[in-house]
Amino acid sequence: MEIRKVTALALSSAVAGAGILLGAAPAQASVAECQPAYTGRLCEWTGASYTGTFAHYAPPAGLCDVTANRPRAGKNRSVYAVRYFSNADCSGSYATLGAGIQVYDFGFNARSVRLLGVS
């Protein structure tokens, strides 16, 4: 009975250890996540250099929109220029992305965004 306990304990420890060593690594964010299927949308990452949480969405035309995930990097797949702002009311520091442009670090986590040239 004692040998079975030790063997079972050793086996469960080995399996747990293997899970730690062989477990799936967290997915690495990259600009490649912004696929052609997202044409007309903005791709955003919460970390600089396209790291952190990835999200994409289509902002409302001509309106100041509060960003849900406070992105720090982005790629513009729309046909309009877009401006990300440091404040929630489309004011403060900003980063402008022309159509098709990507920026690896805005220098701040954006709190709002506006499409430019759209009313």
SVG drawing of the C-alpha trace seen along z (x, -y; Angstrom):
<svg xmlns="http://www.w3.org/2000/svg" viewBox="-22 -68 32 70">
<polyline fill="none" stroke="black" stroke-width="0.4" points="0.0,0.0 2.8,-2.4 4.5,-1.8 1.3,-2.6 0.9,-5.9 4.5,-7.0 4.2,-5.9 0.8,-7.7 2.3,-10.8 5.4,-10.7 3.3,-10.2 0.9,-13.1 3.9,-15.3 5.5,-14.4 2.3,-15.1 1.9,-18.4 5.5,-19.3 5.2,-18.4 2.1,-20.6 4.2,-23.5 7.1,-22.8 5.1,-21.7 2.0,-23.9 0.9,-26.1 2.7,-29.4 0.5,-32.5 -0.2,-33.7 2.1,-36.4 0.3,-39.5 1.5,-40.8 0.5,-43.1 -0.3,-40.0 -3.5,-39.6 -5.0,-42.5 -6.0,-40.3 -7.4,-41.5 -10.8,-40.4 -10.8,-43.4 -10.8,-45.9 -12.7,-49.0 -11.9,-48.5 -9.3,-49.6 -7.0,-47.1 -5.8,-47.9 -3.4,-46.4 -3.2,-47.4 0.6,-47.2 3.3,-48.9 4.8,-47.0 1.5,-45.1 1.5,-43.3 -1.2,-42.8 -4.8,-42.4 -5.9,-42.6 -9.3,-44.0 -10.8,-45.4 -13.9,-47.5 -15.4,-50.0 -15.7,-53.5 -18.8,-55.6 -18.3,-58.2 -17.3,-61.6 -18.0,-61.1 -15.7,-61.0 -15.8,-57.4 -14.4,-56.2 -12.0,-53.3 -13.0,-50.2 -9.5,-48.7 -7.3,-51.8 -5.0,-50.8 -1.3,-51.8 -0.7,-50.5 -2.9,-50.3 -3.4,-49.7 -5.9,-51.5 -7.6,-49.3 -10.3,-52.0 -10.2,-54.4 -10.1,-57.4 -7.5,-58.9 -8.1,-58.3 -6.8,-60.1 -6.4,-58.5 -6.5,-60.8 -5.1,-60.5 -8.3,-61.9 -11.8,-60.4 -13.3,-63.6 -11.0,-63.5 -8.6,-66.0 -5.0,-65.9 -2.1,-64.2 -2.9,-62.4 -1.6,-60.0 -2.9,-60.2 -3.0,-57.1 -3.6,-57.6 -5.5,-55.0 -3.6,-51.8 -1.0,-53.1 0.1,-51.2 1.8,-52.8 3.7,-50.5 3.4,-53.0 1.2,-56.0 3.2,-57.1 0.1,-56.8 -2.9,-54.5 -5.7,-56.0 -9.0,-56.8 -10.8,-58.0 -10.7,-57.9 -12.2,-59.9 -12.3,-59.2 -11.1,-62.3 -12.6,-63.7 -16.0,-62.1 -19.1,-64.0"/>
</svg>
